[in-house]
Amino acid sequence: MTGQVDFDSHNTAMVQGAADLVNLATPGLSRTRPYQPPPEAELTERTNALLHAADRHATPLGTADATRLAALAPGLRAVFEHLAADDQDGAVAAANTLLAQLRPFPVLERHRDEPWHLYHRSTAGDEASDWAARLTLGLAAALGSHFAARLGMCSAPACDRAYVDVSRNGTRRFCSTACQSRVKSAAHRARAQDS
């Protein structure tokens, strides 16, 4: 990703995973349409896909674990919402609440012949809680850095999806190019009508 911000490849993946979970598992608006989280089977499949994108060694979650992890999404969403409202103190308070619930701790692990990596587990000891700890700690690390300014909620009308900006210039304000294009087109039409 030439020219893009690389906060830390692992933390960036966890922060993006948190945004993806928020967008998957919280109701609201997506590109002008009402959005509801998918039914259990699809939620499980899509949750496993986003976890695999965050860590290619992710062990697939069963339906119960995927549902438990999805229940974390409103807490993660609060972090993004506070940041979008320029309320870093509120974002930190929301992250600290999650961290107090999860009580994560570090462990060193490796897969096959790869080097050791630092991972985080939750004291609850199940896969859903461990993933919740990783995603929350990724957000917490972002909040404690300049990267916090690159997290937010889509600023397009009728859309409330989270985004992570890893672009070089750090000016992203939309969840997708579709929302960005929609806003630009509306602005162009408004200028044309004013002319």
Disulfide bonds with the S-S distance in Angstrom:
none
